[in-house]
C-alpha cells in the first residue's frame, strides 16, 4: 500500500488517509521502483544493519545460560546450602525500579 503524505493538510480527517486514486498509486509505485515496474520486492541493507544482523546471529549461537555460573548454584540448591541474601535482592530490585522509572 502506498501512502501519499505530500497532499495531507493539517486537520485533515483520518478517514481520507491512505485513499488515493489508482493513477496516483501507479505513479508513486513506478517512481519508487524506477521506470520499469517489477513484480518482485527487493531489500537493500546498509552496512550497519548487516553488522547488527551478524551480531544477532552470533548471540543466537551462544547458549542462553552460562553453565559455569549455573552449576554451583544448582549444587548448593540440591544440598540445601543456598542462602538467599534478602537485603541484596531488595537493593537490586529497588535499583532496577529507580533506573527504569527514573527516580
Order of alpha helices (4+ residues) and beta strands (2+ residues): alpha-alpha-alpha-alpha
